[in-house]
Amino acid sequence: MDPYAVIVRPHVTEKTMNLIDRNNELTFVVLRESNKATIKNAFEKLFDEKVKSINTHINSKGYKLAYITLTEESKAEDIAVRMGVF
């Protein structure tokens, strides 16, 4: 599956900004049909960073959110800057 089709866009709120600093974690809106393995493969292919874990959640608006925790070597803040979040 195309990585650009799996990861739709970053999900930026006050809570997710705190997760970047505290937990080394990024949040994305992803394709609703995708599973954790396809999300992990798409993220690693797009950003060349290793993923520690992924949690998914479908919010009340029907969007599927992926909370992607990175390994200790990777910095979520650096990826957020590359995406233009900051």
PDB file of N, CA, C and O in Angstrom, chain B, residues numbered from 101:
ATOM      1  N   MET B 101       0.845  -1.180   0.000  1.00  0.00           N
ATOM      2  CA  MET B 101       0.000   0.000   0.000  1.00  0.00           C
ATOM      3  C   MET B 101       0.893   1.247   0.000  1.00  0.00           C
ATOM      4  O   MET B 101       1.964   1.249   0.608  1.00  0.00           O
ATOM      5  N   ASP B 102       0.456   2.284  -0.671  1.00  0.00           N
ATOM      6  CA  ASP B 102       1.207   3.527  -0.787  1.00  0.00           C
ATOM      7  C   ASP B 102       1.304   4.224   0.573  1.00  0.00           C
ATOM      8  O   ASP B 102       0.277   4.447   1.215  1.00  0.00           O
ATOM      9  N   PRO B 103       2.514   4.573   1.028  1.00  0.00           N
ATOM     10  CA  PRO B 103       2.654   5.222   2.341  1.00  0.00           C
ATOM     11  C   PRO B 103       1.916   6.550   2.435  1.00  0.00           C
ATOM     12  O   PRO B 103       1.435   6.921   3.506  1.00  0.00           O
ATOM     13  N   TYR B 104       1.825   7.268   1.322  1.00  0.00           N
ATOM     14  CA  TYR B 104       1.122   8.543   1.331  1.00  0.00           C
ATOM     15  C   TYR B 104      -0.388   8.362   1.442  1.00  0.00           C
ATOM     16  O   TYR B 104      -1.088   9.278   1.872  1.00  0.00           O
ATOM     17  N   ALA B 105      -0.895   7.196   1.060  1.00  0.00           N
ATOM     18  CA  ALA B 105      -2.317   6.909   1.212  1.00  0.00           C
ATOM     19  C   ALA B 105      -2.638   6.477   2.638  1.00  0.00           C
ATOM     20  O   ALA B 105      -3.737   6.729   3.130  1.00  0.00           O
ATOM     21  N   VAL B 106      -1.685   5.827   3.303  1.00  0.00           N
ATOM     22  CA  VAL B 106      -1.918   5.331   4.665  1.00  0.00           C
ATOM     23  C   VAL B 106      -1.903   6.491   5.664  1.00  0.00           C
ATOM     24  O   VAL B 106      -2.828   6.637   6.463  1.00  0.00           O
ATOM     25  N   ILE B 107      -0.850   7.313   5.617  1.00  0.00           N
ATOM     26  CA  ILE B 107      -0.737   8.445   6.539  1.00  0.00           C
ATOM     27  C   ILE B 107      -1.313   9.670   5.838  1.00  0.00           C
ATOM     28  O   ILE B 107      -0.725  10.190   4.890  1.00  0.00           O
ATOM     29  N   VAL B 108      -2.467  10.122   6.315  1.00  0.00           N
ATOM     30  CA  VAL B 108      -3.191  11.207   5.652  1.00  0.00           C
ATOM     31  C   VAL B 108      -2.585  12.563   5.997  1.00  0.00           C
ATOM     32  O   VAL B 108      -2.223  13.331   5.106  1.00  0.00           O
ATOM     33  N   ARG B 109      -2.474  12.856   7.302  1.00  0.00           N
ATOM     34  CA  ARG B 109      -1.945  14.155   7.738  1.00  0.00           C
ATOM     35  C   ARG B 109      -1.595  14.076   9.213  1.00  0.00           C
ATOM     36  O   ARG B 109      -2.075  13.190   9.920  1.00  0.00           O
ATOM     37  N   PRO B 110      -0.751  15.008   9.690  1.00  0.00           N
ATOM     38  CA  PRO B 110      -0.490  15.057  11.139  1.00  0.00           C
ATOM     39  C   PRO B 110      -1.701  15.610  11.873  1.00  0.00           C
ATOM     40  O   PRO B 110      -2.426  16.456  11.352  1.00  0.00           O
ATOM     41  N   HIS B 111      -1.904  15.129  13.067  1.00  0.00           N
ATOM     42  CA  HIS B 111      -2.996  15.606  13.923  1.00  0.00           C
ATOM     43  C   HIS B 111      -2.366  16.480  15.007  1.00  0.00           C
ATOM     44  O   HIS B 111      -1.672  15.981  15.894  1.00  0.00           O
ATOM     45  N   VAL B 112      -2.614  17.782  14.926  1.00  0.00           N
ATOM     46  CA  VAL B 112      -1.952  18.732  15.820  1.00  0.00           C
ATOM     47  C   VAL B 112      -2.982  19.380  16.736  1.00  0.00           C
ATOM     48  O   VAL B 112      -3.868  20.108  16.288  1.00  0.00           O
ATOM     49  N   THR B 113      -2.844  19.099  18.027  1.00  0.00           N
ATOM     50  CA  THR B 113      -3.633  19.748  19.071  1.00  0.00           C
ATOM     51  C   THR B 113      -2.685  20.063  20.227  1.00  0.00           C
ATOM     52  O   THR B 113      -1.501  19.730  20.176  1.00  0.00           O
ATOM     53  N   GLU B 114      -3.204  20.693  21.247  1.00  0.00           N
ATOM     54  CA  GLU B 114      -2.372  20.988  22.413  1.00  0.00           C
ATOM     55  C   GLU B 114      -1.894  19.691  23.069  1.00  0.00           C
ATOM     56  O   GLU B 114      -0.750  19.598  23.512  1.00  0.00           O
ATOM     57  N   LYS B 115      -2.765  18.707  23.127  1.00  0.00           N
ATOM     58  CA  LYS B 115      -2.395  17.422  23.725  1.00  0.00           C
ATOM     59  C   LYS B 115      -1.283  16.737  22.925  1.00  0.00           C
ATOM     60  O   LYS B 115      -0.328  16.223  23.508  1.00  0.00           O
ATOM     61  N   THR B 116      -1.401  16.728  21.609  1.00  0.00           N
ATOM     62  CA  THR B 116      -0.388  16.051  20.804  1.00  0.00           C
ATOM     63  C   THR B 116       0.937  16.798  20.823  1.00  0.00           C
ATOM     64  O   THR B 116       1.993  16.179  20.689  1.00  0.00           O
ATOM     65  N   MET B 117       0.904  18.102  20.986  1.00  0.00           N
ATOM     66  CA  MET B 117       2.155  18.853  21.120  1.00  0.00           C
ATOM     67  C   MET B 117       2.869  18.465  22.418  1.00  0.00           C
ATOM     68  O   MET B 117       4.096  18.364  22.441  1.00  0.00           O
ATOM     69  N   ASN B 118       2.113  18.250  23.492  1.00  0.00           N
ATOM     70  CA  ASN B 118       2.702  17.798  24.750  1.00  0.00           C
ATOM     71  C   ASN B 118       3.267  16.380  24.623  1.00  0.00           C
ATOM     72  O   ASN B 118       4.291  16.066  25.229  1.00  0.00           O
ATOM     73  N   LEU B 119       2.607  15.528  23.841  1.00  0.00           N
ATOM     74  CA  LEU B 119       3.095  14.164  23.647  1.00  0.00           C
ATOM     75  C   LEU B 119       4.431  14.148  22.918  1.00  0.00           C
ATOM     76  O   LEU B 119       5.260  13.273  23.168  1.00  0.00           O
ATOM     77  N   ILE B 120       4.650  15.105  22.020  1.00  0.00           N
ATOM     78  CA  ILE B 120       5.927  15.184  21.309  1.00  0.00           C
ATOM     79  C   ILE B 120       7.058  15.404  22.306  1.00  0.00           C
ATOM     80  O   ILE B 120       8.093  14.743  22.230  1.00  0.00           O
ATOM     81  N   ASP B 121       6.861  16.329  23.237  1.00  0.00           N
ATOM     82  CA  ASP B 121       7.906  16.650  24.213  1.00  0.00           C
ATOM     83  C   ASP B 121       8.068  15.566  25.283  1.00  0.00           C
ATOM     84  O   ASP B 121       9.190  15.177  25.607  1.00  0.00           O
ATOM     85  N   ARG B 122       6.975  15.091  25.817  1.00  0.00           N
ATOM     86  CA  ARG B 122       7.038  14.187  26.970  1.00  0.00           C
ATOM     87  C   ARG B 122       7.301  12.728  26.608  1.00  0.00           C
ATOM     88  O   ARG B 122       8.093  12.053  27.266  1.00  0.00           O
ATOM     89  N   ASN B 123       6.634  12.246  25.561  1.00  0.00           N
ATOM     90  CA  ASN B 123       6.677  10.800  25.270  1.00  0.00           C
ATOM     91  C   ASN B 123       7.411  10.444  23.986  1.00  0.00           C
ATOM     92  O   ASN B 123       7.469   9.268  23.625  1.00  0.00           O
ATOM     93  N   ASN B 124       7.978  11.432  23.282  1.00  0.00           N
ATOM     94  CA  ASN B 124       8.637  11.175  22.000  1.00  0.00           C
ATOM     95  C   ASN B 124       7.650  10.501  21.048  1.00  0.00           C
ATOM     96  O   ASN B 124       7.964   9.488  20.423  1.00  0.00           O
ATOM     97  N   GLU B 125       6.444  11.087  20.949  1.00  0.00           N
ATOM     98  CA  GLU B 125       5.326  10.466  20.250  1.00  0.00           C
ATOM     99  C   GLU B 125       4.691  11.452  19.277  1.00  0.00           C
ATOM    100  O   GLU B 125       4.492  12.621  19.610  1.00  0.00           O
ATOM    101  N   LEU B 126       4.376  10.979  18.080  1.00  0.00           N
ATOM    102  CA  LEU B 126       3.697  11.777  17.063  1.00  0.00           C
ATOM    103  C   LEU B 126       2.312  11.205  16.817  1.00  0.00           C
ATOM    104  O   LEU B 126       2.085  10.009  17.001  1.00  0.00           O
ATOM    105  N   THR B 127       1.377  12.067  16.396  1.00  0.00           N
ATOM    106  CA  THR B 127       0.015  11.634  16.139  1.00  0.00           C
ATOM    107  C   THR B 127      -0.368  11.983  14.708  1.00  0.00           C
ATOM    108  O   THR B 127      -0.146  13.104  14.249  1.00  0.00           O
ATOM    109  N   PHE B 128      -0.947  11.009  14.007  1.00  0.00           N
ATOM    110  CA  PHE B 128      -1.352  11.203  12.622  1.00  0.00           C
ATOM    111  C   PHE B 128      -2.777  10.719  12.416  1.00  0.00           C
ATOM    112  O   PHE B 128      -3.229   9.789  13.083  1.00  0.00           O
ATOM    113  N   VAL B 129      -3.482  11.356  11.488  1.00  0.00           N
ATOM    114  CA  VAL B 129      -4.733  10.814  10.974  1.00  0.00           C
ATOM    115  C   VAL B 129      -4.332   9.826   9.893  1.00  0.00           C
ATOM    116  O   VAL B 129      -3.570  10.157   8.985  1.00  0.00           O
ATOM    117  N   VAL B 130      -4.852   8.608  10.000  1.00  0.00           N
ATOM    118  CA  VAL B 130      -4.476   7.552   9.048  1.00  0.00           C
ATOM    119  C   VAL B 130      -5.719   7.006   8.364  1.00  0.00           C
ATOM    120  O   VAL B 130      -6.845   7.275   8.780  1.00  0.00           O
ATOM    121  N   LEU B 131      -5.495   6.240   7.314  1.00  0.00           N
ATOM    122  CA  LEU B 131      -6.568   5.587   6.590  1.00  0.00           C
ATOM    123  C   LEU B 131      -7.296   4.629   7.528  1.00  0.00           C
ATOM    124  O   LEU B 131      -6.666   3.853   8.246  1.00  0.00           O
ATOM    125  N   ARG B 132      -8.599   4.688   7.516  1.00  0.00           N
ATOM    126  CA  ARG B 132      -9.378   3.912   8.483  1.00  0.00           C
ATOM    127  C   ARG B 132      -9.191   2.398   8.312  1.00  0.00           C
ATOM    128  O   ARG B 132      -9.293   1.658   9.290  1.00  0.00           O
ATOM    129  N   GLU B 133      -8.923   1.935   7.112  1.00  0.00           N
ATOM    130  CA  GLU B 133      -8.767   0.502   6.863  1.00  0.00           C
ATOM    131  C   GLU B 133      -7.373  -0.016   7.197  1.00  0.00           C
ATOM    132  O   GLU B 133      -7.144  -1.224   7.153  1.00  0.00           O
ATOM    133  N   SER B 134      -6.445   0.862   7.527  1.00  0.00           N
ATOM    134  CA  SER B 134      -5.068   0.426   7.790  1.00  0.00           C
ATOM    135  C   SER B 134      -4.936  -0.189   9.180  1.00  0.00           C
ATOM    136  O   SER B 134      -5.678   0.149  10.102  1.00  0.00           O
ATOM    137  N   ASN B 135      -3.974  -1.100   9.306  1.00  0.00           N
ATOM    138  CA  ASN B 135      -3.697  -1.704  10.604  1.00  0.00           C
ATOM    139  C   ASN B 135      -2.344  -1.212  11.103  1.00  0.00           C
ATOM    140  O   ASN B 135      -1.683  -0.425  10.426  1.00  0.00           O
ATOM    141  N   LYS B 136      -1.932  -1.668  12.275  1.00  0.00           N
ATOM    142  CA  LYS B 136      -0.698  -1.183  12.890  1.00  0.00           C
ATOM    143  C   LYS B 136       0.535  -1.516  12.049  1.00  0.00           C
ATOM    144  O   LYS B 136       1.461  -0.709  11.973  1.00  0.00           O
ATOM    145  N   ALA B 137       0.562  -2.667  11.430  1.00  0.00           N
ATOM    146  CA  ALA B 137       1.719  -3.067  10.623  1.00  0.00           C
ATOM    147  C   ALA B 137       1.866  -2.172   9.392  1.00  0.00           C
ATOM    148  O   ALA B 137       2.976  -1.757   9.061  1.00  0.00           O
ATOM    149  N   THR B 138       0.763  -1.874   8.715  1.00  0.00           N
ATOM    150  CA  THR B 138       0.861  -1.008   7.536  1.00  0.00           C
ATOM    151  C   THR B 138       1.200   0.424   7.928  1.00  0.00           C
ATOM    152  O   THR B 138       1.908   1.110   7.191  1.00  0.00           O
ATOM    153  N   ILE B 139       0.710   0.886   9.068  1.00  0.00           N
ATOM    154  CA  ILE B 139       1.053   2.231   9.547  1.00  0.00           C
ATOM    155  C   ILE B 139       2.541   2.302   9.869  1.00  0.00           C
ATOM    156  O   ILE B 139       3.211   3.271   9.513  1.00  0.00           O
ATOM    157  N   LYS B 140       3.059   1.274  10.544  1.00  0.00           N
ATOM    158  CA  LYS B 140       4.481   1.245  10.888  1.00  0.00           C
ATOM    159  C   LYS B 140       5.352   1.241   9.640  1.00  0.00           C
ATOM    160  O   LYS B 140       6.324   1.993   9.563  1.00  0.00           O
ATOM    161  N   ASN B 141       5.019   0.407   8.664  1.00  0.00           N
ATOM    162  CA  ASN B 141       5.797   0.344   7.428  1.00  0.00           C
ATOM    163  C   ASN B 141       5.751   1.669   6.676  1.00  0.00           C
ATOM    164  O   ASN B 141       6.770   2.120   6.153  1.00  0.00           O
ATOM    165  N   ALA B 142       4.584   2.294   6.617  1.00  0.00           N
ATOM    166  CA  ALA B 142       4.444   3.565   5.910  1.00  0.00           C
ATOM    167  C   ALA B 142       5.249   4.660   6.603  1.00  0.00           C
ATOM    168  O   ALA B 142       5.922   5.442   5.931  1.00  0.00           O
ATOM    169  N   PHE B 143       5.195   4.731   7.929  1.00  0.00           N
ATOM    170  CA  PHE B 143       5.939   5.757   8.661  1.00  0.00           C
ATOM    171  C   PHE B 143       7.443   5.576   8.489  1.00  0.00           C
ATOM    172  O   PHE B 143       8.163   6.542   8.236  1.00  0.00           O
ATOM    173  N   GLU B 144       7.914   4.346   8.626  1.00  0.00           N
ATOM    174  CA  GLU B 144       9.347   4.084   8.493  1.00  0.00           C
ATOM    175  C   GLU B 144       9.837   4.355   7.075  1.00  0.00           C
ATOM    176  O   GLU B 144      10.979   4.775   6.889  1.00  0.00           O
ATOM    177  N   LYS B 145       8.999   4.122   6.082  1.00  0.00           N
ATOM    178  CA  LYS B 145       9.385   4.394   4.702  1.00  0.00           C
ATOM    179  C   LYS B 145       9.400   5.906   4.426  1.00  0.00           C
ATOM    180  O   LYS B 145      10.276   6.388   3.709  1.00  0.00           O
ATOM    181  N   LEU B 146       8.453   6.647   4.978  1.00  0.00           N
ATOM    182  CA  LEU B 146       8.379   8.084   4.724  1.00  0.00           C
ATOM    183  C   LEU B 146       9.437   8.886   5.464  1.00  0.00           C
ATOM    184  O   LEU B 146      10.005   9.823   4.904  1.00  0.00           O
ATOM    185  N   PHE B 147       9.712   8.530   6.722  1.00  0.00           N
ATOM    186  CA  PHE B 147      10.566   9.358   7.567  1.00  0.00           C
ATOM    187  C   PHE B 147      11.914   8.733   7.913  1.00  0.00           C
ATOM    188  O   PHE B 147      12.735   9.395   8.547  1.00  0.00           O
ATOM    189  N   ASP B 148      12.171   7.502   7.529  1.00  0.00           N
ATOM    190  CA  ASP B 148      13.433   6.802   7.819  1.00  0.00           C
ATOM    191  C   ASP B 148      13.782   6.815   9.301  1.00  0.00           C
ATOM    192  O   ASP B 148      14.934   7.046   9.666  1.00  0.00           O
ATOM    193  N   GLU B 149      12.814   6.575  10.136  1.00  0.00           N
ATOM    194  CA  GLU B 149      12.992   6.504  11.591  1.00  0.00           C
ATOM    195  C   GLU B 149      12.367   5.209  12.092  1.00  0.00           C
ATOM    196  O   GLU B 149      11.421   4.696  11.494  1.00  0.00           O
ATOM    197  N   LYS B 150      12.902   4.681  13.199  1.00  0.00           N
ATOM    198  CA  LYS B 150      12.397   3.433  13.768  1.00  0.00           C
ATOM    199  C   LYS B 150      11.239   3.702  14.724  1.00  0.00           C
ATOM    200  O   LYS B 150      11.270   4.661  15.496  1.00  0.00           O
ATOM    201  N   VAL B 151      10.226   2.855  14.664  1.00  0.00           N
ATOM    202  CA  VAL B 151       9.034   2.975  15.495  1.00  0.00           C
ATOM    203  C   VAL B 151       9.130   1.988  16.654  1.00  0.00           C
ATOM    204  O   VAL B 151       9.454   0.817  16.459  1.00  0.00           O
ATOM    205  N   LYS B 152       8.845   2.472  17.860  1.00  0.00           N
ATOM    206  CA  LYS B 152       8.839   1.615  19.044  1.00  0.00           C
ATOM    207  C   LYS B 152       7.477   0.944  19.199  1.00  0.00           C
ATOM    208  O   LYS B 152       7.400  -0.274  19.364  1.00  0.00           O
ATOM    209  N   SER B 153       6.397   1.738  19.146  1.00  0.00           N
ATOM    210  CA  SER B 153       5.059   1.177  19.269  1.00  0.00           C
ATOM    211  C   SER B 153       4.037   2.092  18.605  1.00  0.00           C
ATOM    212  O   SER B 153       4.298   3.268  18.352  1.00  0.00           O
ATOM    213  N   ILE B 154       2.868   1.519  18.330  1.00  0.00           N
ATOM    214  CA  ILE B 154       1.765   2.264  17.723  1.00  0.00           C
ATOM    215  C   ILE B 154       0.481   1.916  18.457  1.00  0.00           C
ATOM    216  O   ILE B 154       0.184   0.747  18.702  1.00  0.00           O
ATOM    217  N   ASN B 155      -0.268   2.946  18.801  1.00  0.00           N
ATOM    218  CA  ASN B 155      -1.609   2.783  19.344  1.00  0.00           C
ATOM    219  C   ASN B 155      -2.569   3.490  18.399  1.00  0.00           C
ATOM    220  O   ASN B 155      -2.272   4.584  17.919  1.00  0.00           O
ATOM    221  N   THR B 156      -3.715   2.876  18.127  1.00  0.00           N
ATOM    222  CA  THR B 156      -4.699   3.496  17.250  1.00  0.00           C
ATOM    223  C   THR B 156      -5.978   3.767  18.017  1.00  0.00           C
ATOM    224  O   THR B 156      -6.278   3.141  19.034  1.00  0.00           O
ATOM    225  N   HIS B 157      -6.718   4.730  17.483  1.00  0.00           N
ATOM    226  CA  HIS B 157      -7.942   5.168  18.143  1.00  0.00           C
ATOM    227  C   HIS B 157      -8.847   5.783  17.087  1.00  0.00           C
ATOM    228  O   HIS B 157      -8.374   6.539  16.237  1.00  0.00           O
ATOM    229  N   ILE B 158     -10.127   5.477  17.123  1.00  0.00           N
ATOM    230  CA  ILE B 158     -11.088   6.122  16.232  1.00  0.00           C
ATOM    231  C   ILE B 158     -11.851   7.138  17.073  1.00  0.00           C
ATOM    232  O   ILE B 158     -12.520   6.777  18.041  1.00  0.00           O
ATOM    233  N   ASN B 159     -11.745   8.417  16.694  1.00  0.00           N
ATOM    234  CA  ASN B 159     -12.364   9.463  17.506  1.00  0.00           C
ATOM    235  C   ASN B 159     -13.844   9.622  17.161  1.00  0.00           C
ATOM    236  O   ASN B 159     -14.368   8.914  16.301  1.00  0.00           O
ATOM    237  N   SER B 160     -14.508  10.550  17.833  1.00  0.00           N
ATOM    238  CA  SER B 160     -15.945  10.723  17.671  1.00  0.00           C
ATOM    239  C   SER B 160     -16.328  11.266  16.302  1.00  0.00           C
ATOM    240  O   SER B 160     -17.484  11.141  15.896  1.00  0.00           O
ATOM    241  N   LYS B 161     -15.389  11.862  15.584  1.00  0.00           N
ATOM    242  CA  LYS B 161     -15.668  12.370  14.234  1.00  0.00           C
ATOM    243  C   LYS B 161     -15.453  11.300  13.161  1.00  0.00           C
ATOM    244  O   LYS B 161     -15.710  11.546  11.982  1.00  0.00           O
ATOM    245  N   GLY B 162     -14.990  10.130  13.557  1.00  0.00           N
ATOM    246  CA  GLY B 162     -14.806   9.032  12.625  1.00  0.00           C
ATOM    247  C   GLY B 162     -13.415   8.920  12.053  1.00  0.00           C
ATOM    248  O   GLY B 162     -13.173   8.066  11.200  1.00  0.00           O
ATOM    249  N   TYR B 163     -12.487   9.757  12.495  1.00  0.00           N
ATOM    250  CA  TYR B 163     -11.108   9.684  12.018  1.00  0.00           C
ATOM    251  C   TYR B 163     -10.343   8.651  12.829  1.00  0.00           C
ATOM    252  O   TYR B 163     -10.537   8.532  14.039  1.00  0.00           O
ATOM    253  N   LYS B 164      -9.479   7.912  12.165  1.00  0.00           N
ATOM    254  CA  LYS B 164      -8.608   6.970  12.860  1.00  0.00           C
ATOM    255  C   LYS B 164      -7.295   7.677  13.137  1.00  0.00           C
ATOM    256  O   LYS B 164      -6.640   8.163  12.216  1.00  0.00           O
ATOM    257  N   LEU B 165      -6.909   7.735  14.402  1.00  0.00           N
ATOM    258  CA  LEU B 165      -5.682   8.378  14.829  1.00  0.00           C
ATOM    259  C   LEU B 165      -4.662   7.317  15.201  1.00  0.00           C
ATOM    260  O   LEU B 165      -4.994   6.307  15.823  1.00  0.00           O
ATOM    261  N   ALA B 166      -3.411   7.560  14.809  1.00  0.00           N
ATOM    262  CA  ALA B 166      -2.316   6.663  15.170  1.00  0.00           C
ATOM    263  C   ALA B 166      -1.338   7.437  16.033  1.00  0.00           C
ATOM    264  O   ALA B 166      -0.792   8.455  15.608  1.00  0.00           O
ATOM    265  N   TYR B 167      -1.118   6.952  17.245  1.00  0.00           N
ATOM    266  CA  TYR B 167      -0.133   7.520  18.168  1.00  0.00           C
ATOM    267  C   TYR B 167       1.144   6.703  17.990  1.00  0.00           C
ATOM    268  O   TYR B 167       1.210   5.549  18.413  1.00  0.00           O
ATOM    269  N   ILE B 168       2.151   7.297  17.367  1.00  0.00           N
ATOM    270  CA  ILE B 168       3.379   6.589  17.010  1.00  0.00           C
ATOM    271  C   ILE B 168       4.491   7.001  17.964  1.00  0.00           C
ATOM    272  O   ILE B 168       4.922   8.154  17.962  1.00  0.00           O
ATOM    273  N   THR B 169       4.954   6.058  18.778  1.00  0.00           N
ATOM    274  CA  THR B 169       6.051   6.290  19.702  1.00  0.00           C
ATOM    275  C   THR B 169       7.347   5.859  19.019  1.00  0.00           C
ATOM    276  O   THR B 169       7.442   4.756  18.481  1.00  0.00           O
ATOM    277  N   LEU B 170       8.336   6.741  19.048  1.00  0.00           N
ATOM    278  CA  LEU B 170       9.612   6.478  18.392  1.00  0.00           C
ATOM    279  C   LEU B 170      10.614   5.890  19.373  1.00  0.00           C
ATOM    280  O   LEU B 170      10.448   6.004  20.587  1.00  0.00           O
ATOM    281  N   THR B 171      11.657   5.260  18.839  1.00  0.00           N
ATOM    282  CA  THR B 171      12.715   4.709  19.676  1.00  0.00           C
ATOM    283  C   THR B 171      13.530   5.847  20.293  1.00  0.00           C
ATOM    284  O   THR B 171      13.361   7.010  19.926  1.00  0.00           O
ATOM    285  N   GLU B 172      14.403   5.505  21.222  1.00  0.00           N
ATOM    286  CA  GLU B 172      15.197   6.504  21.934  1.00  0.00           C
ATOM    287  C   GLU B 172      16.152   7.262  21.004  1.00  0.00           C
ATOM    288  O   GLU B 172      16.457   8.428  21.253  1.00  0.00           O
ATOM    289  N   GLU B 173      16.628   6.606  19.931  1.00  0.00           N
ATOM    290  CA  GLU B 173      17.562   7.256  19.014  1.00  0.00           C
ATOM    291  C   GLU B 173      16.892   8.345  18.186  1.00  0.00           C
ATOM    292  O   GLU B 173      17.548   9.304  17.780  1.00  0.00           O
ATOM    293  N   SER B 174      15.604   8.207  17.932  1.00  0.00           N
ATOM    294  CA  SER B 174      14.859   9.155  17.096  1.00  0.00           C
ATOM    295  C   SER B 174      14.234  10.231  17.969  1.00  0.00           C
ATOM    296  O   SER B 174      13.863   9.977  19.115  1.00  0.00           O
ATOM    297  N   LYS B 175      14.123  11.418  17.427  1.00  0.00           N
ATOM    298  CA  LYS B 175      13.507  12.538  18.136  1.00  0.00           C
ATOM    299  C   LYS B 175      12.242  12.955  17.399  1.00  0.00           C
ATOM    300  O   LYS B 175      12.296  13.321  16.224  1.00  0.00           O
ATOM    301  N   ALA B 176      11.109  12.902  18.081  1.00  0.00           N
ATOM    302  CA  ALA B 176       9.833  13.288  17.482  1.00  0.00           C
ATOM    303  C   ALA B 176       9.828  14.778  17.150  1.00  0.00           C
ATOM    304  O   ALA B 176       9.203  15.199  16.177  1.00  0.00           O
ATOM    305  N   GLU B 177      10.519  15.567  17.953  1.00  0.00           N
ATOM    306  CA  GLU B 177      10.567  17.004  17.719  1.00  0.00           C
ATOM    307  C   GLU B 177      11.250  17.319  16.385  1.00  0.00           C
ATOM    308  O   GLU B 177      10.819  18.227  15.675  1.00  0.00           O
ATOM    309  N   ASP B 178      12.303  16.584  16.040  1.00  0.00           N
ATOM    310  CA  ASP B 178      12.993  16.801  14.771  1.00  0.00           C
ATOM    311  C   ASP B 178      12.080  16.482  13.579  1.00  0.00           C
ATOM    312  O   ASP B 178      12.086  17.199  12.579  1.00  0.00           O
ATOM    313  N   ILE B 179      11.309  15.416  13.691  1.00  0.00           N
ATOM    314  CA  ILE B 179      10.387  15.047  12.620  1.00  0.00           C
ATOM    315  C   ILE B 179       9.278  16.080  12.502  1.00  0.00           C
ATOM    316  O   ILE B 179       8.866  16.421  11.393  1.00  0.00           O
ATOM    317  N   ALA B 180       8.787  16.582  13.634  1.00  0.00           N
ATOM    318  CA  ALA B 180       7.743  17.610  13.619  1.00  0.00           C
ATOM    319  C   ALA B 180       8.240  18.886  12.952  1.00  0.00           C
ATOM    320  O   ALA B 180       7.486  19.545  12.236  1.00  0.00           O
ATOM    321  N   VAL B 181       9.491  19.237  13.180  1.00  0.00           N
ATOM    322  CA  VAL B 181      10.063  20.414  12.533  1.00  0.00           C
ATOM    323  C   VAL B 181      10.175  20.193  11.027  1.00  0.00           C
ATOM    324  O   VAL B 181       9.895  21.103  10.246  1.00  0.00           O
ATOM    325  N   ARG B 182      10.583  18.985  10.609  1.00  0.00           N
ATOM    326  CA  ARG B 182      10.678  18.671   9.180  1.00  0.00           C
ATOM    327  C   ARG B 182       9.310  18.744   8.501  1.00  0.00           C
ATOM    328  O   ARG B 182       9.216  19.138   7.338  1.00  0.00           O
ATOM    329  N   MET B 183       8.237  18.362   9.229  1.00  0.00           N
ATOM    330  CA  MET B 183       6.892  18.408   8.670  1.00  0.00           C
ATOM    331  C   MET B 183       6.309  19.815   8.671  1.00  0.00           C
ATOM    332  O   MET B 183       5.336  20.084   7.966  1.00  0.00           O
ATOM    333  N   GLY B 184       6.899  20.720   9.461  1.00  0.00           N
ATOM    334  CA  GLY B 184       6.397  22.081   9.535  1.00  0.00           C
ATOM    335  C   GLY B 184       5.357  22.286  10.615  1.00  0.00           C
ATOM    336  O   GLY B 184       4.585  23.242  10.551  1.00  0.00           O
ATOM    337  N   VAL B 185       5.320  21.409  11.609  1.00  0.00           N
ATOM    338  CA  VAL B 185       4.353  21.538  12.703  1.00  0.00           C
ATOM    339  C   VAL B 185       4.716  22.715  13.592  1.00  0.00           C
ATOM    340  O   VAL B 185       3.836  23.440  14.055  1.00  0.00           O
ATOM    341  N   PHE B 186       6.011  22.909  13.834  1.00  0.00           N
ATOM    342  CA  PHE B 186       6.471  24.023  14.681  1.00  0.00           C
ATOM    343  C   PHE B 186       6.706  25.244  13.841  1.00  0.00           C
ATOM    344  O   PHE B 186       7.096  26.288  14.364  1.00  0.00           O
TER     345      PHE B 186
END
